[in-house]
Amino acid sequence: MESARIVIVGAGICGAATAYALAMAGETDVLVLEAEGAFNRHSSGRSASYFVPVYESALFSRLAREGEAFLAAPPEGFAEHPLIDRRGAVVVHSEHDIRIHERELATARELGVPVEVVSPTQVRELVPVARTEGIARAAWYPGSGAIDAEALSMGYIRARSE
């Protein structure tokens, strides 16, 4: 029976990232338990992850900004291709959510996140399949993009097993 000072249950993206962070901090007595015969067989492998640097709270937004540097420039050999594609993101709000929209814009600007207020017509230009009825406010985040969750997770796993 193996033992360790720290045991992580599950080698999905959260477990793998935790083990990676602990190893980067110098922790050597970590055991990761995984019941599956292969990595990323469930939610981590099917994730449609998207990075937008502004979230519901200033704290989550700051955490996202901290993580963005890693996604943009992971360590040498971590992944074979970029982890984030930077295609941009449109975030829309209805009339009922105007205050949320204003808070998100204020947070983005406070954190130095590139953001542009766009009209419903511009939303349609940016996302041709978008239905713009009901959009009261919208913002374009050009630095946002899809995250390759598989590459991210496997990068953590490979780095941890070396």
C-alpha positions in Angstrom: 0.0 0.0 0.0 1.4 3.4 -1.0 1.2 6.3 1.3 2.0 10.0 0.9 1.8 13.2 2.9 -0.7 14.6 0.3 -3.2 12.4 -1.6 -5.1 13.8 -4.5 -8.2 11.8 -5.7 -8.6 12.1 -9.4 -6.2 13.0 -12.2 -8.6 15.2 -14.1 -7.6 18.8 -14.8 -8.1 19.9 -11.2 -6.2 17.1 -9.7 -3.4 17.3 -12.2 -3.2 21.0 -11.8 -3.0 20.7 -8.1 -0.3 18.1 -8.2 1.6 20.2 -10.7 1.4 23.3 -8.5 2.5 21.4 -5.4 5.5 20.0 -7.3 6.4 23.5 -8.6 6.3 24.7 -4.9 8.7 21.9 -4.0 6.4 19.3 -2.5 7.7 15.8 -3.2 5.4 13.6 -1.2 2.3 13.7 -3.4 0.2 10.7 -4.6 -2.5 11.1 -7.3 -5.1 8.4 -7.5 -7.0 7.8 -10.7 -9.5 5.0 -11.2 -9.7 5.2 -15.0 -7.3 3.4 -17.3 -6.6 6.6 -19.3 -6.6 10.3 -18.5 -9.3 12.8 -19.4 -12.0 10.2 -19.9 -14.8 12.2 -18.3 -15.4 16.0 -17.8 -11.8 17.1 -18.2 -11.6 15.4 -21.6 -14.9 16.8 -22.8 -14.5 20.3 -21.5 -15.4 23.2 -23.8 -13.3 25.6 -21.8 -13.2 29.3 -22.7 -11.1 32.0 -21.1 -12.7 35.4 -20.5 -10.7 37.4 -18.0 -13.6 39.0 -16.2 -16.0 37.1 -14.0 -18.7 37.7 -11.4 -16.4 39.1 -8.8 -13.2 41.1 -8.7 -11.5 38.2 -6.9 -12.4 35.7 -9.7 -11.3 38.2 -12.3 -7.9 38.7 -10.6 -7.5 34.9 -10.4 -8.2 34.6 -14.1 -5.7 37.3 -14.9 -3.1 35.4 -12.8 -3.8 32.2 -14.8 -3.8 34.0 -18.1 0.0 34.4 -18.1 0.4 30.6 -17.8 -2.1 29.9 -20.6 -0.4 32.4 -22.9 3.2 31.2 -22.2 3.4 27.8 -20.5 6.8 26.4 -19.6 9.0 25.1 -22.4 7.8 21.6 -23.5 4.5 21.8 -21.5 2.3 21.6 -24.7 2.9 21.1 -28.4 0.8 24.1 -29.4 -0.8 27.2 -27.8 -3.2 26.5 -24.9 -5.5 29.5 -25.8 -6.5 30.6 -29.3 -7.4 34.3 -28.6 -10.3 34.4 -31.0 -12.1 36.8 -28.6 -15.4 36.7 -26.8 -18.6 38.6 -26.8 -20.4 38.9 -23.5 -24.0 40.1 -23.7 -26.5 41.2 -21.2 -30.3 41.8 -21.2 -32.0 44.9 -19.9 -32.3 43.2 -16.5 -28.5 42.7 -16.3 -27.3 46.2 -17.1 -25.8 46.6 -13.6 -23.8 43.4 -14.0 -22.6 44.6 -17.4 -21.4 47.9 -15.9 -19.7 46.2 -13.0 -17.9 43.8 -15.4 -16.7 46.7 -17.6 -15.5 48.6 -14.5 -13.6 45.5 -13.3 -12.1 44.9 -16.7 -10.9 48.5 -16.9 -9.5 48.4 -13.4 -7.5 45.2 -14.2 -6.3 46.5 -17.5 -8.3 44.0 -19.5 -8.8 45.0 -23.1 -12.6 45.4 -23.6 -14.8 47.3 -26.1 -18.5 48.1 -25.8 -20.3 46.8 -28.9 -23.8 47.2 -30.3 -26.1 44.3 -31.1 -25.3 45.0 -34.8 -21.6 44.6 -34.0 -22.4 41.4 -32.1 -24.0 40.0 -35.2 -20.9 41.0 -37.2 -18.6 39.3 -34.7 -20.8 36.2 -34.3 -22.9 35.8 -37.4 -25.1 33.0 -35.9 -25.9 35.2 -32.8 -29.5 36.1 -32.2 -29.4 39.7 -31.1 -33.0 40.1 -29.9 -33.0 41.0 -26.2 -29.4 42.2 -26.1 -29.3 45.5 -24.2 -25.5 45.7 -23.7 -22.6 43.8 -25.0 -18.8 43.8 -24.7 -16.0 42.4 -26.9 -13.0 40.9 -25.1 -10.4 40.5 -27.9 -7.9 38.6 -25.7 -10.3 35.9 -24.8 -10.4 32.5 -26.4 -10.9 28.8 -26.3 -8.7 26.8 -24.0 -7.4 23.5 -25.2 -8.4 21.7 -22.0 -6.9 18.4 -23.2 -3.5 19.9 -23.9 -3.6 21.8 -20.6 -4.5 18.7 -18.5 -2.0 16.5 -20.3 0.7 19.1 -19.9 0.1 19.0 -16.1 0.2 15.2 -16.1 3.3 15.0 -18.3 5.2 17.5 -16.2 4.1 15.8 -13.0 5.3 12.4 -14.2 8.7 13.5 -15.4 
